Amino acid sequence: MTDTKKLNQHAADWWHTEIIDMQPGEIRYRGYPIEELIGRIGFADMIWLMTRGELPTAAQSELLEAALVSAVDHGPQAPSIAIARMAVTCGSSLNNAMASAINVLDDVHGGAGEQAVELYREIAARLDDGMALESATQAVIDQWQQSRGPILPGFGHRFHPIDPRAPRLLALVDEAAERGDINGRFAQVAREVERQLAARKGKPIPLNIDGATAVIYAELEFPAPLARGLFCLSRSVGILAHAREQQCQGGRNKGPMPKGWLWDYRGVPQRSLDRE
């Protein structure tokens, strides 16, 4: 191989990918020419193709889209939405506002779906080893709470007594399982976790949006980290809508509290440098 060919190959290998192939006048995603995809597949299909390498079945696409639709927005009280709106009032563009908001979708606000997939998969692994559902769930809950704290991701909600999104998503999972489109085991796992949490707490700790979408992502065999990425994709739609609405409403330097409302100061009383 000549030195020029070696250099060209080195340059080509620097960023190697199985996602996109492109030449002048040609664009292919996972081997499919873009002109064949445009107008023939939906956005959920494209997300699946790009992240998984193949096109989904119709049933897989429907479940993925349901999960994406369900988590789009949860109002300005959600930190990510509030941050987007505040950023706009500080003069940020829509892309800056979206970036500011998406950057806080981390372990606490935005990471519960990924963590719930991990929780479910730990239980499923024990089922694969022959444990019964009840004992496997009990063992994993105990282990999780000892190592990661008392809160189980995907259960309970600080605002909704019952998260209205979760039952609808589980119903779609049940329907898909009855048709044989998916296994349905992760819905069983989630319900058993919910049952045992209620028994331990002495009150219902219902499945929330993160736990319900995690059921879908686990059933569809998405890796746990992608569950968080998919939530970010979903929530970015709400973030964009709120940022644009705030842009249209106007307002300058709107902080987290309305004018006239002040924080509670709990430091030392007023003092002076004057020692007289």
C-alpha positions as a Markdown table, in Angstrom:
| # | Residue | x | y | z |
|---|---|---|---|---|
| 1 | Met | 0.0 | 0.0 | 0.0 |
| 2 | Thr | 1.4 | 3.4 | -1.0 |
| 3 | Asp | 1.9 | 6.1 | 1.6 |
| 4 | Thr | -1.0 | 8.1 | 0.1 |
| 5 | Lys | -3.3 | 5.1 | 0.4 |
| 6 | Lys | -2.1 | 4.5 | 4.0 |
| 7 | Leu | -2.8 | 8.1 | 4.9 |
| 8 | Asn | -6.2 | 8.0 | 3.3 |
| 9 | Gln | -7.1 | 4.8 | 5.2 |
| 10 | His | -5.8 | 6.2 | 8.4 |
| 11 | Ala | -8.1 | 9.2 | 7.9 |
| 12 | Ala | -11.0 | 7.0 | 7.1 |
| 13 | Asp | -10.4 | 4.9 | 10.2 |
| 14 | Trp | -10.2 | 7.9 | 12.5 |
| 15 | Trp | -14.0 | 8.1 | 12.7 |
| 16 | His | -15.4 | 4.7 | 11.7 |
| 17 | Thr | -19.1 | 4.1 | 11.9 |
| 18 | Glu | -21.8 | 1.5 | 11.0 |
| 19 | Ile | -24.5 | 4.2 | 11.1 |
| 20 | Ile | -24.1 | 6.4 | 8.0 |
| 21 | Asp | -22.4 | 6.0 | 4.7 |
| 22 | Met | -22.0 | 9.1 | 2.6 |
| 23 | Gln | -20.5 | 10.0 | -0.7 |
| 24 | Pro | -21.2 | 13.1 | -2.9 |
| 25 | Gly | -24.9 | 12.8 | -3.9 |
| 26 | Glu | -25.5 | 9.7 | -1.7 |
| 27 | Ile | -26.6 | 9.3 | 1.9 |
| 28 | Arg | -27.4 | 5.9 | 3.5 |
| 29 | Tyr | -28.5 | 5.2 | 7.0 |
| 30 | Arg | -27.7 | 1.7 | 8.1 |
| 31 | Gly | -27.5 | 0.8 | 4.4 |
| 32 | Tyr | -30.8 | 2.4 | 3.4 |
| 33 | Pro | -30.7 | 5.3 | 0.9 |
| 34 | Ile | -32.3 | 8.3 | 2.6 |
| 35 | Glu | -34.6 | 8.9 | -0.4 |
| 36 | Glu | -36.2 | 5.5 | 0.3 |
| 37 | Leu | -36.8 | 6.3 | 4.0 |
| 38 | Ile | -38.2 | 9.8 | 3.5 |
| 39 | Gly | -42.0 | 9.5 | 3.4 |
| 40 | Arg | -42.1 | 5.8 | 4.0 |
| 41 | Ile | -41.1 | 5.4 | 7.7 |
| 42 | Gly | -42.0 | 7.3 | 10.8 |
| 43 | Phe | -39.7 | 9.1 | 13.2 |
| 44 | Ala | -40.0 | 6.3 | 15.8 |
| 45 | Asp | -38.9 | 3.9 | 13.1 |
| 46 | Met | -35.9 | 6.1 | 12.3 |
| 47 | Ile | -34.9 | 6.3 | 16.0 |
| 48 | Trp | -35.0 | 2.5 | 16.1 |
| 49 | Leu | -33.0 | 2.1 | 12.9 |
| 50 | Met | -30.3 | 4.5 | 14.0 |
| 51 | Thr | -30.0 | 3.1 | 17.5 |
| 52 | Arg | -30.5 | -0.6 | 16.8 |
| 53 | Gly | -29.3 | -1.1 | 13.3 |
| 54 | Glu | -32.5 | -2.5 | 11.8 |
| 55 | Leu | -36.1 | -1.3 | 11.2 |
| 56 | Pro | -38.6 | -2.3 | 13.8 |
| 57 | Thr | -41.7 | -4.4 | 13.3 |
| 58 | Ala | -45.0 | -2.5 | 13.3 |
| 59 | Ala | -45.7 | -3.6 | 16.8 |
| 60 | Gln | -42.3 | -2.6 | 18.1 |
| 61 | Ser | -42.7 | 0.8 | 16.4 |
| 62 | Glu | -46.1 | 1.4 | 18.0 |
| 63 | Leu | -44.8 | 0.6 | 21.5 |
| 64 | Leu | -41.7 | 2.8 | 21.1 |
| 65 | Glu | -43.9 | 5.7 | 19.8 |
| 66 | Ala | -46.2 | 5.3 | 22.8 |
| 67 | Ala | -43.4 | 5.5 | 25.2 |
| 68 | Leu | -41.9 | 8.6 | 23.4 |
| 69 | Val | -45.3 | 10.4 | 23.3 |
| 70 | Ser | -46.0 | 9.7 | 27.0 |
| 71 | Ala | -42.9 | 11.5 | 28.4 |
| 72 | Val | -43.0 | 14.6 | 26.3 |
| 73 | Asp | -43.9 | 17.1 | 29.0 |
| 74 | His | -44.7 | 17.5 | 32.7 |
| 75 | Gly | -45.1 | 21.3 | 33.0 |
| 76 | Pro | -42.9 | 24.2 | 34.2 |
| 77 | Gln | -42.6 | 22.6 | 37.6 |
| 78 | Ala | -40.2 | 20.1 | 36.0 |
| 79 | Pro | -36.7 | 21.5 | 36.4 |
| 80 | Ser | -35.8 | 20.9 | 32.8 |
| 81 | Ile | -38.8 | 22.8 | 31.5 |
| 82 | Ala | -38.4 | 25.6 | 34.0 |
| 83 | Ile | -34.7 | 26.0 | 33.0 |
| 84 | Ala | -35.6 | 26.2 | 29.3 |
| 85 | Arg | -38.1 | 29.0 | 30.0 |
| 86 | Met | -35.8 | 30.9 | 32.3 |
| 87 | Ala | -33.0 | 30.6 | 29.8 |
| 88 | Val | -35.2 | 32.2 | 27.1 |
| 89 | Thr | -36.0 | 35.1 | 29.4 |
| 90 | Cys | -32.2 | 35.6 | 29.8 |
| 91 | Gly | -31.9 | 36.1 | 26.1 |
| 92 | Ser | -30.9 | 32.6 | 25.1 |
| 93 | Ser | -31.8 | 31.2 | 21.7 |
| 94 | Leu | -34.0 | 28.1 | 21.4 |
| 95 | Asn | -31.1 | 25.8 | 20.9 |
| 96 | Asn | -29.3 | 27.3 | 23.9 |
| 97 | Ala | -32.4 | 27.0 | 26.0 |
| 98 | Met | -32.9 | 23.3 | 24.9 |
| 99 | Ala | -29.2 | 22.5 | 25.7 |
| 100 | Ser | -29.5 | 24.1 | 29.1 |
| 101 | Ala | -32.6 | 22.0 | 29.9 |
| 102 | Ile | -31.3 | 18.7 | 28.5 |
| 103 | Asn | -28.1 | 19.1 | 30.5 |
| 104 | Val | -30.1 | 18.6 | 33.8 |
| 105 | Leu | -31.7 | 15.4 | 32.6 |
| 106 | Asp | -29.3 | 13.4 | 34.8 |
| 107 | Asp | -29.4 | 10.8 | 37.5 |
| 108 | Val | -32.2 | 12.4 | 39.6 |
| 109 | His | -34.3 | 14.2 | 37.0 |
| 110 | Gly | -34.3 | 12.1 | 33.9 |
| 111 | Gly | -32.3 | 9.0 | 34.9 |
| 112 | Ala | -35.0 | 6.9 | 36.6 |
| 113 | Gly | -36.0 | 5.2 | 33.4 |
| 114 | Glu | -32.5 | 3.9 | 32.9 |
| 115 | Gln | -32.3 | 2.8 | 36.5 |
| 116 | Ala | -35.7 | 1.1 | 36.4 |
| 117 | Val | -34.5 | -1.0 | 33.4 |
| 118 | Glu | -31.5 | -2.0 | 35.4 |
| 119 | Leu | -33.7 | -2.9 | 38.3 |
| 120 | Tyr | -36.1 | -5.0 | 36.1 |
| 121 | Arg | -33.2 | -6.8 | 34.4 |
| 122 | Glu | -31.6 | -7.7 | 37.7 |
| 123 | Ile | -34.9 | -9.4 | 38.7 |
| 124 | Ala | -35.2 | -11.0 | 35.3 |
| 125 | Ala | -31.6 | -12.4 | 35.6 |
| 126 | Arg | -32.6 | -14.2 | 38.8 |
| 127 | Leu | -35.7 | -15.5 | 37.1 |
| 128 | Asp | -33.5 | -17.0 | 34.4 |
| 129 | Asp | -31.5 | -18.7 | 37.1 |
| 130 | Gly | -34.7 | -20.4 | 38.3 |
| 131 | Met | -35.9 | -18.2 | 41.1 |
| 132 | Ala | -39.6 | -17.6 | 41.6 |
| 133 | Leu | -40.8 | -14.1 | 40.8 |
| 134 | Glu | -41.7 | -13.2 | 44.4 |
| 135 | Ser | -38.4 | -14.3 | 45.9 |
| 136 | Ala | -36.3 | -12.8 | 43.0 |
| 137 | Thr | -38.1 | -9.5 | 43.4 |
| 138 | Gln | -37.6 | -9.5 | 47.1 |
| 139 | Ala | -33.9 | -10.3 | 46.9 |
| 140 | Val | -33.3 | -7.5 | 44.3 |
| 141 | Ile | -35.3 | -4.9 | 46.2 |
| 142 | Asp | -33.3 | -5.7 | 49.3 |
| 143 | Gln | -30.0 | -5.6 | 47.5 |
| 144 | Trp | -30.9 | -2.3 | 45.7 |
| 145 | Gln | -32.0 | -0.5 | 48.8 |
| 146 | Gln | -28.9 | -1.6 | 50.7 |
| 147 | Ser | -26.5 | -0.5 | 48.0 |
| 148 | Arg | -28.3 | 2.4 | 46.3 |
| 149 | Gly | -30.7 | 3.8 | 48.9 |
| 150 | Pro | -34.4 | 3.4 | 49.8 |
| 151 | Ile | -35.9 | 4.9 | 46.7 |
| 152 | Leu | -36.7 | 2.5 | 43.9 |
| 153 | Pro | -36.7 | 4.2 | 40.5 |
| 154 | Gly | -39.9 | 4.1 | 38.6 |
| 155 | Phe | -42.3 | 4.0 | 41.5 |
| 156 | Gly | -44.2 | 6.7 | 43.4 |
| 157 | His | -44.8 | 10.3 | 42.3 |
| 158 | Arg | -44.5 | 13.5 | 44.3 |
| 159 | Phe | -47.5 | 15.1 | 42.4 |
| 160 | His | -49.8 | 12.3 | 41.1 |
| 161 | Pro | -51.4 | 9.8 | 43.5 |
| 162 | Ile | -51.5 | 7.6 | 40.4 |
| 163 | Asp | -49.5 | 8.7 | 37.4 |
| 164 | Pro | -52.2 | 8.7 | 34.6 |
| 165 | Arg | -49.6 | 7.7 | 32.0 |
| 166 | Ala | -48.5 | 4.5 | 33.6 |
| 167 | Pro | -51.7 | 2.4 | 33.4 |
| 168 | Arg | -52.3 | 3.3 | 29.8 |
| 169 | Leu | -48.7 | 2.2 | 28.8 |
| 170 | Leu | -49.1 | -1.0 | 30.8 |
| 171 | Ala | -52.4 | -1.7 | 29.0 |
| 172 | Leu | -50.6 | -1.3 | 25.6 |
| 173 | Val | -47.9 | -3.7 | 26.8 |
| 174 | Asp | -50.5 | -6.3 | 27.9 |
| 175 | Glu | -52.2 | -6.1 | 24.5 |
| 176 | Ala | -48.9 | -6.6 | 22.7 |
| 177 | Ala | -48.1 | -9.5 | 25.0 |
| 178 | Glu | -51.5 | -11.1 | 24.3 |
| 179 | Arg | -50.8 | -10.8 | 20.6 |
| 180 | Gly | -47.4 | -12.4 | 21.0 |
| 181 | Asp | -45.6 | -9.3 | 19.9 |
| 182 | Ile | -43.5 | -9.2 | 23.1 |
| 183 | Asn | -42.9 | -11.5 | 26.0 |
| 184 | Gly | -44.6 | -9.5 | 28.7 |
| 185 | Arg | -42.3 | -10.6 | 31.5 |
| 186 | Phe | -41.2 | -7.1 | 32.4 |
| 187 | Ala | -44.7 | -5.9 | 33.0 |
| 188 | Gln | -45.1 | -8.9 | 35.4 |
| 189 | Val | -41.8 | -7.8 | 37.1 |
| 190 | Ala | -42.9 | -4.2 | 37.5 |
| 191 | Arg | -46.3 | -5.2 | 39.0 |
| 192 | Glu | -44.5 | -7.5 | 41.5 |
| 193 | Val | -42.2 | -4.7 | 42.5 |
| 194 | Glu | -45.2 | -2.4 | 42.9 |
| 195 | Arg | -47.0 | -5.1 | 45.0 |
| 196 | Gln | -44.0 | -5.7 | 47.3 |
| 197 | Leu | -43.4 | -2.0 | 47.8 |
| 198 | Ala | -47.0 | -1.5 | 48.9 |
| 199 | Ala | -46.7 | -4.3 | 51.4 |
| 200 | Arg | -43.4 | -2.9 | 52.8 |
| 201 | Lys | -44.7 | 0.7 | 53.0 |
| 202 | Gly | -48.2 | -0.1 | 54.1 |
| 203 | Lys | -49.6 | 2.0 | 51.3 |
| 204 | Pro | -49.6 | 2.0 | 47.5 |
| 205 | Ile | -46.4 | 3.2 | 45.7 |
| 206 | Pro | -47.7 | 3.1 | 42.2 |
| 207 | Leu | -45.7 | 2.7 | 39.0 |
| 208 | Asn | -44.9 | 6.1 | 37.5 |
| 209 | Ile | -44.0 | 7.2 | 33.9 |
| 210 | Asp | -40.3 | 6.2 | 34.3 |
| 211 | Gly | -41.2 | 2.7 | 35.5 |
| 212 | Ala | -43.8 | 2.3 | 32.8 |
| 213 | Thr | -41.6 | 3.4 | 29.9 |
| 214 | Ala | -38.8 | 1.3 | 31.4 |
| 215 | Val | -41.2 | -1.7 | 31.0 |
| 216 | Ile | -41.5 | -0.9 | 27.3 |
| 217 | Tyr | -37.8 | -0.3 | 26.8 |
| 218 | Ala | -36.9 | -3.5 | 28.6 |
| 219 | Glu | -39.6 | -5.5 | 26.6 |
| 220 | Leu | -38.1 | -4.0 | 23.4 |
| 221 | Glu | -34.6 | -5.0 | 24.5 |
| 222 | Phe | -33.1 | -1.5 | 24.5 |
| 223 | Pro | -29.9 | -1.3 | 26.6 |
| 224 | Ala | -30.5 | 0.6 | 29.8 |
| 225 | Pro | -28.4 | 3.7 | 28.9 |
| 226 | Leu | -30.6 | 4.1 | 25.8 |
| 227 | Ala | -33.6 | 4.4 | 28.0 |
| 228 | Arg | -32.3 | 7.7 | 29.3 |
| 229 | Gly | -31.3 | 8.8 | 25.9 |
| 230 | Leu | -34.8 | 8.1 | 24.6 |
| 231 | Phe | -36.3 | 10.0 | 27.5 |
| 232 | Cys | -34.1 | 13.0 | 26.6 |
| 233 | Leu | -35.4 | 12.7 | 23.0 |
| 234 | Ser | -39.0 | 12.6 | 24.2 |
| 235 | Arg | -38.7 | 15.4 | 26.7 |
| 236 | Ser | -36.9 | 17.6 | 24.3 |
| 237 | Val | -40.2 | 18.1 | 22.4 |
| 238 | Gly | -41.8 | 19.6 | 25.5 |
| 239 | Ile | -38.7 | 21.6 | 26.2 |
| 240 | Leu | -38.8 | 23.1 | 22.7 |
| 241 | Ala | -42.5 | 23.9 | 23.0 |
| 242 | His | -42.1 | 25.6 | 26.3 |
| 243 | Ala | -39.0 | 27.5 | 25.2 |
| 244 | Arg | -40.9 | 28.8 | 22.1 |
| 245 | Glu | -44.0 | 29.7 | 24.1 |
| 246 | Gln | -41.8 | 31.7 | 26.5 |
| 247 | Gln | -40.1 | 33.3 | 23.6 |
| 248 | Cys | -43.5 | 34.4 | 22.3 |
| 249 | Gln | -44.8 | 35.5 | 25.7 |
| 250 | Gly | -41.7 | 37.7 | 26.3 |
| 251 | Gly | -40.4 | 38.6 | 29.8 |
| 252 | Arg | -36.9 | 39.3 | 31.0 |
| 253 | Asn | -34.9 | 37.5 | 33.7 |
| 254 | Lys | -37.7 | 35.4 | 35.1 |
| 255 | Gly | -36.3 | 33.5 | 38.0 |
| 256 | Pro | -37.8 | 30.5 | 39.7 |
| 257 | Met | -40.1 | 32.6 | 41.9 |
| 258 | Pro | -42.5 | 35.4 | 41.0 |
| 259 | Lys | -41.7 | 39.0 | 41.9 |
| 260 | Gly | -42.3 | 39.8 | 45.5 |
| 261 | Trp | -41.5 | 36.3 | 46.7 |
| 262 | Leu | -38.1 | 35.9 | 48.4 |
| 263 | Trp | -36.2 | 33.0 | 49.7 |
| 264 | Asp | -35.9 | 32.2 | 53.4 |
| 265 | Tyr | -32.6 | 33.5 | 54.8 |
| 266 | Arg | -31.3 | 31.3 | 57.6 |
| 267 | Gly | -27.8 | 32.7 | 58.1 |
| 268 | Val | -26.3 | 34.8 | 60.8 |
| 269 | Pro | -28.3 | 38.0 | 61.8 |
| 270 | Gln | -27.3 | 41.3 | 60.4 |
| 271 | Arg | -23.9 | 42.5 | 61.6 |
| 272 | Ser | -21.5 | 45.3 | 60.8 |
| 273 | Leu | -17.8 | 45.8 | 60.2 |
| 274 | Asp | -18.0 | 48.8 | 62.6 |
| 275 | Arg | -16.5 | 47.7 | 65.9 |
| 276 | Glu | -17.4 | 50.8 | 67.9 |
